[in-house]
Amino acid sequence: MSGKTVLYVEDNEFNRKIVRQLLLATSYRLLEATDGEQGVAAALEAPPDLILMDIQLPRLSGIEATQRLRQDPRTEGIPIIVVTSFALSGDDQKALEAGASAYLAKPYSPRQLLELIRKLAPED
C-alpha cells in the first residue's frame, strides 16, 4: 500500500505533530521541512502529491517558497495548501496570487484540513 505523499513545511513542532497524528489514520505519507528553503529543496528532490505550506517560515517565507515551486516544471502542478495564522493581513490573497491551490487559516479543525487534502490529492 503506497499512499500519496504530503510535504508539510512548518517550523512549529506542535503544528507538525497535529498533522502527523491526523495523517496516521490515513494512507498518506508525511514528509516534513522546517523552513522555506528546506521545503523547496525537498519538493524538488522528490516531488510530493501535495504540499502544506506555512507562511511565516525562517529563511524563505511560504509565499516565496510557493512562488519558487510554481516556477519549476517539476513542481508547478502540485497542489499547495497555504496554512497561516495571519489571516487578517491579506495573506490569503497573497498566497493565491503566489500560486497556492487553497488557503486555510489557523486555527482550523483537523477534519477541515483532511477534507481539503483529500479533495486536492485523493487517497489511492
Buried (B, 14 or more C-beta within 10 A) or exposed (E): EEBBBBBBBBBBEEBBEBBEEBBEEBEBBBBBBBBBBBBBEBBEEEBBBBBBBBBBBEBBBBBBBBBBBBEEEEBEEBBBBBBBBBEEEEBBEBBBEBBBBBBBBBEEEEEEBBEBBBEBBEEE
